């Protein structure tokens, strides 16, 4: 690619040539007068294959040695002809062979020519989709729209970046597109930082409350309003596996004994007996004698926050599950909670919705097919997409 006299670009010319490869990393020398940007997509033609890579680093140097460069900079010594050059590093992400595009199976060879991506490459990569995220930029040129097809949402997908790199803005755009496509798609959004409703930290400041479908297609839950509670009576021993991933099998068996004996009030009664008589009191309720196991289980049950887990039959998570299945997205603001309670809410809500999808798949396949494709987003700590339109899946805690 050459800059023409008017500052334009000759797309038919290469921007450089490969000088080395290792795994999915490619290095190439950049031709004089060519400008690239970090993050820009380049195409590398290698025989019958074309590789696509993303520019991740660049460096500038010369053919002089370090000592010679210092002498040249100080003007103490003059040297004969030498060259300066730019070396660019890129990471391979796709390979095209004939009409098939797939993950790279190999890497380019030395001196293979490198080209900046153009409109033709954008069409080859098929970057447009139902959920439009923005425009693909190559330098200063916009090549076309970029997005995600609902049918192509993978089982799990991460979005990572440094502070200020645009994760929150990208997430707002993605969730807005999901809401636009409802009830075909639906979102379960956990906001750890309290930014998504009002768009705090975004310029201009616009959040999901500014979405035209917010009143009808988004249900907002906030810990600050005191209405986000999970009643102790709704907690079964099976849910303890989600709340406490490190719970042991003996503790789980004891929890099932207590639940079978005491019913929905098993946690309250067990904590009262433990406070009054210690492990012996709980042991009498469940006909159980292992003091160490009783202590370990009651230590976990006693750690449940009274504000988040009051003694009641109501759980806002049931409301979330119902709304999700009906095509209403849910924004859960947990910014005012402790990190431990944030993890409990996130894991319990996500796993409850996942189990509901799985239960529908097992018991009523026809109705399961009508469920919307679900996007679960734990904002700030991790963001991932979960495909629910092909088969059941399992979730891990963020």
RARA-V611170 format. One record per run of one state. SS is the DSSP state (alpha for helix, beta for strand, coil for the rest). FROM is the first residue (numbers start at 0). TO is the last residue. If there is no record, write none. Layout:
BEGIN
ss:SS from:FROM to:TO
ss:SS from:FROM to:TO
END
This chain:
BEGIN
ss:coil from:0 to:0
ss:beta from:1 to:2
ss:coil from:3 to:7
ss:beta from:8 to:9
ss:coil from:10 to:14
ss:beta from:15 to:21
ss:coil from:22 to:23
ss:beta from:24 to:29
ss:coil from:30 to:39
ss:beta from:40 to:45
ss:coil from:46 to:47
ss:beta from:48 to:61
ss:coil from:62 to:64
ss:alpha from:65 to:73
ss:coil from:74 to:82
ss:beta from:83 to:96
ss:coil from:97 to:98
ss:beta from:99 to:101
ss:coil from:102 to:111
ss:beta from:112 to:115
ss:coil from:116 to:117
ss:alpha from:118 to:124
ss:coil from:125 to:129
ss:beta from:130 to:137
ss:coil from:138 to:139
ss:beta from:140 to:147
ss:coil from:148 to:148
ss:alpha from:149 to:151
ss:coil from:152 to:165
ss:alpha from:166 to:179
ss:coil from:180 to:183
ss:beta from:184 to:190
ss:coil from:191 to:206
ss:alpha from:207 to:209
ss:coil from:210 to:212
ss:alpha from:213 to:216
ss:beta from:217 to:221
ss:alpha from:222 to:224
ss:coil from:225 to:228
ss:beta from:229 to:229
ss:coil from:230 to:230
ss:alpha from:231 to:233
ss:coil from:234 to:235
ss:alpha from:236 to:242
ss:coil from:243 to:247
ss:alpha from:248 to:276
ss:coil from:277 to:277
ss:alpha from:278 to:285
ss:coil from:286 to:289
ss:alpha from:290 to:301
ss:coil from:302 to:313
ss:beta from:314 to:314
ss:alpha from:315 to:324
ss:coil from:325 to:327
ss:beta from:328 to:332
ss:coil from:333 to:337
ss:alpha from:338 to:362
ss:coil from:363 to:363
ss:alpha from:364 to:367
ss:coil from:368 to:371
ss:beta from:372 to:378
ss:coil from:379 to:397
END
